[in-house]
Amino acid sequence: MITRLHSAAVNGITGYEVQVEVNVQKVEEVGRFTVVGLPDAAVRESVQRVTAALQNSHFFCPGQIAVTVNLAPADVKKQGPGFDLPIALGLEMAIQNNYSGLPEAFRRRVPEENEAWCIVGELALDGTVRGVRGILPQAIAARQAGRRRMMVSPENAAEAAVVEGLQVYPVANLQEAWQMMLEPETCPPYVPAPASDCAEELPDFDEVKGQPYARRAMEIAAAGGHNLLMSGSPGSGKSMLAARLPGILPPMTHEEALEVSKIHSVCGMLPMGRGLLTQRPFRSPHHTISDVGLMGGGSSITPGEITLAHHGVLFLDEFPEFSRRTLETLRQPLESGRITISRASGSVDFPCEFMLVAAMNPCPCGYLGDRRHTCRCKPADIARYRKKISGPLLDRFDMVIEVPPVDPAGLLHKPDGESSAAIRQRVTAARMMQQKRYVGTATACNARLSGKQLRRYCPLTDSQQKLLLAAVEQFGLSARAFDRILRVTRTIADLSGRENVEDADLLEAIQFRQYEAQMRAVS
C-alpha cells in the first residue's frame, strides 16, 4: 500500500502543492532508496538525511527494503530540502503499515488522517526540524489546495501563520512531528505574537540642510511613485536625500505587504520570527552588480534586485558607472512592472513595480557647474560620460533635477526643513486620493497611469495644452516624456488636495524636465 502525504514547493515566488508518495517493498538483497519526480541535488541528498534522522530518532528503518519516493507532479523540477520531513513521515508510515518483519518494540500507532496536513521541513541528522526558504508562498498554496493544517519548523511558524484559515503547528524534531499527526487536537495551533509597535528607525528629512528644490522633488516622487534622477557634484547631498526617501513613503496595504514578504521569503531574507514586512523595501546595489544580480535568473531562477525592490525603491548611486548593458535591461521592467526570466528549464514571471531613484555626477570629475571647484573635463569626456545613459532610459525618468552644492555657511546652521513625519502625512493623503480614484482598476498610483487614463483623470484646458506643447517643443522631449509630465502634474495636484489641475501644477511638472534638456545639449 502506498502512503501519500502533502507538501509544497515554490516556482519563482509562487507556491504549489506537491504530493509525496512513498512505497516500500521487502527485498532479499541490499535495500535501495530512490527519489523520482525531477528532484535536484538537495532533494536527492534527502535519502541520507532521512535515513540518519529516522535511526537517530529511534524509528525502525530496515536495510532490506526497496523505497521509492515519487514527488508529484512529476514534470516540475523540485528544489530544496523541504521534502525531508514529509518523506521521513511517509516512509515510517509505509513501514508500519506494510513491513511484515517489524519488531514488536518498534511498532507504533499510525496516523489515520493525512489529507488535512501540508508538511514542510528540512531534517538534521539527529531528527531536528530546520526551517526552509519560501514558507509563505507554500502556506498560501496549501490553503488554496484545501489543507487546514501545516507542519513546519519553529523558525518558519510566524511566517506561515500569516495565512488566514490555516492552522500552523511548529515541531522541533521528528518525534514531535509523528505525535502531532497522531493527536493534533492535544496541541493548540501556533498563535503569532502581536506585532511590535517599535518601527525601524529611518533617517529623517529634518537632518537635511538646504536643498528645498530637491526635497520638493522627493515629496512628489513619493506621492506618485515617480522615477527620479538627481545630478549634482560630490557632497551635494544626493545619497543623503535618497536614504531618507523610505521615511516618507506611505505604508503598504496588506496585499502589498503579502507580496513583498513572499519575495523576501523565497530569497531567505525575511527576518527571523517575522510574518509580514511592514516597511517598503529600499535596495541600493553597487554599480558592479551583474545583469543576473539586478534582473534575476541563475541556474535555479531567483529574483533580482528589481524584484526585491517591488513596491519600494531601487536606488542606483553613481548611475553612469553601471555597465551600459545592465542599465538597458531596466527599460522594459520600468514600463511593464514585471519581468519574465526564460531559461532552458522554463520561464518565471517576477513582479517589479518599483520607484527608480538614481544619482550621478554632472561630469567625470564631478565639478561641472560648481562655483567652488574647477571642472577639468574636456567636452568630449563629458559627452562620453553622459552618453552612458541612453535617451530611451533617460525618457523613463519622470523627473530629472540638479542638486546644487550646499553653501558652506549654511552648514553651520541648524536644519530648518520639515520632518519626515510631516511630509509623510501629505504623501499618504495624496496616495489615498489615488487609491479612491483608481478603485476597481489595476492602477495603484499616478506613475502607473496609462495614456487613456491620463486623458480621463488629468484633462487639460486649451491654454494648458498649448503651454505643454510649447515646453515639449522647446526642450525637445519625446511623447513618453509628454505623458510623464502629465503624471507628475496629476501628483502635484493631489498633494494640494485638488481634483482639477491648475496652471501652477503643470508649470512645476515641466520644470522637473528642464535639466534633462541641458543634459542632452551637453552630450
Number of C-alpha atoms within 10 A of each C-alpha: 11 15 21 23 20 26 29 25 27 22 21 21 25 19 22 19 22 25 18 23 22 27 20 23 16 18 12 9 10 10 14 15 15 12 19 16 16 18 18 15 12 15 20 20 15 22 19 12 21 27 21 17 24 22 15 15 15 13 18 19 18 15 15 14 20 18 20 17 22 21 25 19 15 14 9 15 18 26 18 20 24 28 28 29 31 29 29 24 24 23 27 23 24 22 27 18 18 17 16 9 10 15 9 7 7 11 13 14 11 15 14 9 10 17 13 16 23 29 29 29 29 23 28 17 17 17 25 20 27 22 18 20 22 30 28 32 29 30 34 23 23 28 20 15 14 14 22 16 22 25 26 30 25 20 18 27 27 24 27 29 23 19 20 10 14 22 20 29 26 22 22 16 21 25 16 15 22 20 16 18 19 16 10 14 9 9 10 10 18 15 13 16 10 6 11 6 6 6 9 9 7 13 18 19 24 16 17 21 18 21 18 13 13 18 20 12 22 23 23 25 26 28 30 27 27 27 23 25 26 26 24 23 22 18 13 19 22 25 19 15 19 25 18 19 25 21 23 24 27 20 16 16 10 12 9 18 18 19 20 26 24 28 27 23 24 24 17 14 14 21 12 12 14 19 25 25 20 19 18 20 19 21 18 17 16 15 16 11 13 16 18 16 17 20 23 22 20 12 8 15 20 21 28 21 20 31 28 28 25 25 24 27 27 25 26 23 22 15 23 21 17 18 16 14 11 18 20 15 14 18 15 13 19 21 13 12 17 18 21 14 19 12 13 6 11 11 14 19 16 25 22 24 25 25 25 24 24 23 24 24 24 22 24 20 15 21 20 18 15 15 10 9 11 12 15 13 15 11 12 10 15 19 18 15 17 21 16 19 18 12 12 12 16 18 20 21 22 26 29 24 20 22 25 22 20 14 12 8 7 11 12 9 10 12 15 13 15 14 17 21 15 12 20 21 14 20 23 18 17 26 25 17 17 20 16 10 15 17 10 8 8 9 16 19 21 28 23 21 20 13 13 9 14 18 13 10 18 19 15 19 12 8 10 17 13 12 15 19 13 12 18 20 10 11 17 14 17 14 10 14 20 18 18 28 23 28 27 27 25 27 33 25 20 26 19 13 13 14 13 13 22 16 14 13 19 23 16 15 25 23 15 20 24 19 17 22 15 11 17 15 11 13 15
